[in-house]
Amino acid sequence: MSGENAITVECAYAKVNLCLDITGLRADGYHLLDMINVEIGLHDRMQIRKTTQPGIELGCDKPGVPLGPENLIVRAFHAFKDECQLGDLGLRVQLEKAIPAGGGLGGGSMDAAALLRTMDREWPGLDTERLTGLAVTIGADVPYGIRGGAARITGVGEGVELLLPQNPLPSGSPWLFLIMPPIHSDTRGAYRAWDAQTGNAIAQLDGSLSERSAAVADLVRGRDFEHLENYLFNVLQKPVFRAIPELRELHSKAEVLLNRPVHMTGSGSNLFVFCQSEKEAAEISDLWKCRMSEVSADAFPILI
């Protein structure tokens, strides 16, 4: 990206949690996590252009997306600019939004990470530790979004262990059938629901890594996708379903219709079925369109 008219195009891929465990609670109230994340073919697209006007000008093709300081893209721009002392740097960013908000796919965080990747290429100067430290102040999923691929995420998002690199043109990789209901699940509310369900037992958690997440990590690292589905889990799923009965009902209907385990990603509300192949995902998609077409759903490759 050089000159005011040059445009850089960056994709921000949706993330899905194959597993999510909570291993402790920090003194400041943040939950310590142990998760396995992957990226899927669903993505937002950003056109990034340098301008002579200092600051960031953000636009979006979808109405209702906040474009001010509450947007993580805007926060990422200012955080990086200030950290690298880039003075009167100006960017114009046009966002083409495809990842649904409030669904547990990390759309806002992946967008912020995509901008940080671009800025880091154009104005290098931060080592990995500083870039990660900057990213985690913007959002817990942002450090992962910078790396991508299949990764084990620990702490409050700052620990990123790459298991398999991202492959934007996967061949022979598993697929996901993703169910995207028009139900918003609040992240803070999901963790509060987990706290209420766990009660005093949370005091017994000391932040040690999760054996269940380690098992999922080993299967992903070894590309043992045949057995992986039996190990997927999300400790937020039950408390979120208790708090959002309509999501619990949709989950039950989906499992009956598809005769397959259906999982929740992140704090919800998106649900997914793990598929061994594109053919399997297409068959599930066809059945869904015949019987449950009122709820948006589609099949996407896992980018590993």
C-alpha positions as CSV (number, residue, x, y, z in Angstrom):
1,M,0.0,0.0,0.0
2,S,1.8,3.1,-1.2
3,G,0.2,6.5,-2.1
4,E,-3.3,7.8,-1.5
5,N,-4.9,5.8,-4.3
6,A,-3.4,2.4,-3.5
7,I,-5.8,-0.1,-2.0
8,T,-5.0,-3.1,0.2
9,V,-7.7,-5.8,0.4
10,E,-7.7,-7.9,3.6
11,C,-10.1,-10.8,4.5
12,A,-11.2,-11.4,8.1
13,Y,-12.2,-15.0,8.6
14,A,-14.8,-16.1,11.1
15,K,-13.5,-18.2,14.0
16,V,-15.2,-21.2,15.5
17,N,-14.4,-22.7,18.9
18,L,-14.1,-26.5,18.6
19,C,-13.8,-26.4,22.4
20,L,-14.0,-23.9,25.2
21,D,-13.1,-24.4,28.8
22,I,-12.8,-22.0,31.7
23,T,-9.8,-22.7,33.9
24,G,-10.0,-19.9,36.4
25,L,-10.9,-16.3,37.3
26,R,-8.5,-13.4,37.6
27,A,-8.7,-10.9,40.4
28,D,-10.0,-8.3,37.9
29,G,-12.9,-10.6,37.0
30,Y,-11.7,-11.8,33.7
31,H,-12.1,-15.5,33.0
32,L,-9.1,-17.6,32.1
33,L,-9.8,-19.8,29.1
34,D,-8.4,-22.8,27.3
35,M,-9.9,-23.0,23.7
36,I,-9.2,-24.6,20.4
37,N,-10.1,-22.2,17.5
38,V,-10.3,-22.7,13.8
39,E,-11.1,-20.3,10.9
40,I,-13.8,-21.1,8.4
41,G,-14.5,-19.9,4.9
42,L,-17.0,-17.3,6.0
43,H,-15.3,-13.9,6.0
44,D,-15.6,-10.1,6.0
45,R,-13.7,-8.1,3.5
46,M,-11.9,-4.8,4.0
47,Q,-10.6,-2.3,1.5
48,I,-7.9,-0.2,3.2
49,R,-6.5,3.0,1.6
50,K,-4.1,5.6,2.9
51,T,-5.4,9.2,3.0
52,T,-3.9,12.6,3.7
53,Q,-6.5,13.3,6.3
54,P,-5.3,12.2,9.8
55,G,-7.4,9.5,11.6
56,I,-9.6,6.7,10.3
57,E,-12.7,6.9,8.2
58,L,-14.7,3.7,8.4
59,G,-17.6,2.8,6.2
60,C,-19.7,-0.4,6.0
61,D,-22.1,-1.9,3.4
62,K,-24.4,-3.1,6.2
63,P,-26.6,-0.7,8.1
64,G,-26.5,-0.7,11.9
65,V,-22.8,-1.5,12.2
66,P,-21.3,1.1,14.6
67,L,-18.6,3.2,12.8
68,G,-17.3,5.2,15.8
69,P,-14.9,4.6,18.6
70,E,-16.9,1.6,19.9
71,N,-15.9,-0.3,16.7
72,L,-12.9,-2.6,17.2
73,I,-11.4,-1.6,13.9
74,V,-11.3,2.1,15.0
75,R,-9.8,1.0,18.4
76,A,-7.2,-1.1,16.6
77,F,-6.2,1.8,14.3
78,H,-5.7,4.2,17.2
79,A,-3.9,1.7,19.4
80,F,-1.4,0.7,16.7
81,K,-0.9,4.3,15.6
82,D,-0.2,5.5,19.1
83,E,2.0,2.5,20.0
84,C,4.2,3.1,16.8
85,Q,4.0,6.9,17.1
86,L,2.7,7.3,13.6
87,G,1.5,10.8,14.2
88,D,-1.0,12.1,11.5
89,L,-1.5,8.8,9.7
90,G,-4.8,8.5,7.9
91,L,-6.7,5.5,6.6
92,R,-10.0,5.0,4.9
93,V,-11.5,1.5,5.5
94,Q,-14.5,0.1,3.7
95,L,-15.9,-3.0,5.4
96,E,-18.0,-5.6,3.5
97,K,-19.7,-7.4,6.3
98,A,-20.7,-11.1,6.1
99,I,-20.0,-12.5,9.6
100,P,-23.1,-12.1,11.7
101,A,-22.7,-10.0,14.9
102,G,-23.4,-11.5,18.3
103,G,-23.1,-15.0,17.1
104,G,-19.9,-16.2,18.7
105,L,-17.9,-16.0,15.5
106,G,-15.6,-13.2,16.6
107,G,-16.5,-10.9,13.6
108,G,-15.5,-7.6,15.2
109,S,-12.3,-9.1,16.7
110,M,-11.3,-10.7,13.4
111,D,-11.9,-7.3,11.6
112,A,-9.6,-5.6,14.1
113,A,-7.0,-8.3,13.7
114,A,-7.1,-7.9,9.9
115,L,-6.4,-4.2,10.2
116,L,-3.6,-4.8,12.7
117,R,-2.0,-7.3,10.2
118,T,-2.1,-4.8,7.4
119,M,-0.7,-2.0,9.6
120,D,2.0,-4.3,10.9
121,R,3.1,-5.1,7.3
122,E,3.1,-1.5,6.2
123,W,4.7,0.0,9.4
124,P,6.7,-2.8,11.0
125,G,8.3,-2.1,14.3
126,L,6.4,-4.2,16.9
127,D,7.8,-7.6,17.9
128,T,5.4,-10.5,18.4
129,E,5.1,-9.8,22.2
130,R,4.3,-6.2,21.8
131,L,1.8,-6.8,19.0
132,T,0.1,-9.5,21.0
133,G,0.0,-7.3,24.1
134,L,-1.6,-4.5,22.0
135,A,-4.1,-6.9,20.4
136,V,-5.4,-8.3,23.7
137,T,-6.3,-4.8,25.0
138,I,-8.7,-4.5,22.0
139,G,-10.4,-7.9,22.4
140,A,-9.7,-11.4,23.7
141,D,-10.0,-12.9,20.2
142,V,-7.8,-10.3,18.5
143,P,-4.4,-12.0,19.2
144,Y,-5.7,-15.2,17.7
145,G,-7.1,-13.3,14.7
146,I,-3.6,-12.0,13.9
147,R,-2.2,-15.5,13.7
148,G,-5.2,-17.5,12.3
149,G,-5.1,-21.2,11.5
150,A,-6.0,-23.8,14.1
151,A,-4.7,-22.7,17.5
152,R,-4.9,-23.3,21.2
153,I,-5.9,-20.1,23.0
154,T,-5.1,-19.7,26.7
155,G,-5.2,-17.0,29.4
156,V,-7.5,-14.1,28.5
157,G,-6.6,-14.6,24.8
158,E,-2.9,-13.7,24.9
159,G,-1.7,-17.3,24.7
160,V,-1.8,-18.5,21.1
161,E,-0.2,-21.8,20.2
162,L,-0.4,-22.6,16.5
163,L,-1.5,-26.2,15.9
164,L,-1.9,-26.1,12.1
165,P,-1.4,-23.1,9.8
166,Q,-4.2,-21.5,7.9
167,N,-4.8,-22.9,4.4
168,P,-7.2,-20.6,2.4
169,L,-7.6,-23.3,-0.2
170,P,-8.0,-26.4,1.8
171,S,-8.2,-29.8,0.1
172,G,-9.5,-32.8,2.1
173,S,-10.1,-30.7,5.2
174,P,-13.2,-31.0,7.3
175,W,-16.2,-28.7,6.9
176,L,-18.7,-27.1,9.2
177,F,-22.4,-26.7,8.8
178,L,-23.1,-23.4,10.5
179,I,-26.6,-22.4,11.8
180,M,-27.0,-18.7,12.2
181,P,-30.2,-17.9,14.0
182,P,-31.4,-14.2,14.5
183,I,-30.7,-14.5,18.2
184,H,-28.3,-12.3,20.0
185,S,-26.2,-13.8,22.8
186,D,-24.4,-11.3,25.0
187,T,-20.9,-12.3,25.8
188,R,-20.8,-10.8,29.3
189,G,-24.2,-12.3,30.0
190,A,-23.0,-15.8,29.0
191,Y,-20.1,-15.7,31.4
192,R,-22.3,-14.3,34.2
193,A,-24.6,-17.3,33.5
194,W,-21.7,-19.7,33.8
195,D,-20.6,-18.0,37.1
196,A,-24.1,-18.5,38.5
197,Q,-24.2,-22.1,37.4
198,T,-20.7,-22.8,38.9
199,G,-21.2,-21.0,42.1
200,N,-18.4,-21.4,44.7
201,A,-16.8,-24.1,42.7
202,I,-15.0,-21.5,40.6
203,A,-12.7,-20.8,43.6
204,Q,-11.2,-24.3,43.1
205,L,-10.0,-23.5,39.6
206,D,-6.4,-22.4,39.6
207,G,-5.8,-21.6,35.9
208,S,-4.2,-24.9,35.1
209,L,-4.5,-26.0,31.5
210,S,-7.5,-28.1,30.6
211,E,-7.0,-31.8,29.9
212,R,-10.1,-31.8,27.7
213,S,-8.8,-29.0,25.6
214,A,-5.4,-30.7,25.4
215,A,-7.1,-33.8,24.0
216,V,-8.8,-31.8,21.3
217,A,-5.5,-30.0,20.5
218,D,-3.7,-33.4,20.0
219,L,-6.4,-34.6,17.6
220,V,-6.2,-31.4,15.6
221,R,-2.4,-31.4,15.5
222,G,-2.5,-35.0,14.3
223,R,-5.3,-34.2,11.8
224,D,-7.4,-37.0,13.3
225,F,-10.7,-35.5,12.2
226,E,-12.4,-38.8,12.3
227,H,-12.4,-38.9,16.1
228,L,-12.4,-35.2,16.7
229,E,-16.2,-34.8,16.9
230,N,-16.4,-37.0,19.9
231,Y,-14.3,-34.6,21.9
232,L,-15.9,-31.2,21.1
233,F,-17.4,-29.3,24.0
234,N,-18.2,-25.8,25.2
235,V,-18.8,-25.1,29.0
236,L,-20.8,-22.0,28.1
237,Q,-23.4,-24.0,26.2
238,K,-25.6,-25.2,29.1
239,P,-25.8,-21.8,30.9
240,V,-26.5,-20.0,27.7
241,F,-29.2,-22.4,26.7
242,R,-30.7,-21.9,30.2
243,A,-30.6,-18.1,29.7
244,I,-32.0,-18.2,26.1
245,P,-34.7,-20.9,25.9
246,E,-35.3,-20.2,22.2
247,L,-31.7,-21.1,21.4
248,R,-32.0,-24.3,23.5
249,E,-35.2,-25.2,21.6
250,L,-33.5,-24.6,18.2
251,H,-30.6,-26.7,19.3
252,S,-32.9,-29.6,20.2
253,K,-34.8,-29.3,16.9
254,A,-31.5,-29.3,15.0
255,E,-30.2,-32.4,16.7
256,V,-33.4,-34.3,16.0
257,L,-33.6,-33.2,12.4
258,L,-30.0,-33.8,11.5
259,N,-29.4,-36.8,13.8
260,R,-26.0,-35.4,14.6
261,P,-24.4,-33.6,17.6
262,V,-24.9,-29.9,17.3
263,H,-22.4,-27.6,19.1
264,M,-22.4,-23.9,20.1
265,T,-19.4,-21.7,19.2
266,G,-18.2,-19.1,21.7
267,S,-20.9,-17.5,23.8
268,G,-23.4,-18.2,21.0
269,S,-25.8,-17.9,19.4
270,N,-24.4,-19.7,16.3
271,L,-24.4,-23.5,16.3
272,F,-22.5,-25.9,14.1
273,V,-22.2,-29.5,13.0
274,F,-18.7,-30.9,12.4
275,C,-18.5,-32.6,9.0
276,Q,-15.8,-34.9,7.7
277,S,-16.2,-33.7,4.1
278,E,-17.8,-31.2,1.8
279,K,-20.1,-33.9,0.6
280,E,-21.4,-34.6,4.1
281,A,-21.8,-30.8,4.7
282,A,-23.8,-30.4,1.5
283,E,-26.1,-33.3,2.4
284,I,-26.9,-31.7,5.8
285,S,-27.3,-28.3,4.1
286,D,-29.9,-29.8,1.6
287,L,-31.9,-31.4,4.4
288,W,-31.9,-28.1,6.4
289,K,-33.1,-26.1,3.4
290,C,-36.0,-28.5,3.0
291,R,-37.1,-28.6,6.6
292,M,-35.7,-25.5,8.4
293,S,-35.2,-22.9,5.7
294,E,-36.6,-20.1,8.0
295,V,-33.3,-20.2,10.0
296,S,-30.2,-19.1,8.0
297,A,-27.5,-21.8,7.7
298,D,-24.7,-22.7,5.3
299,A,-21.7,-24.9,4.9
300,F,-18.1,-23.7,5.1
301,P,-14.7,-25.3,4.9
302,I,-12.3,-25.2,7.8
303,L,-9.2,-23.4,6.7
304,I,-6.6,-25.9,7.7
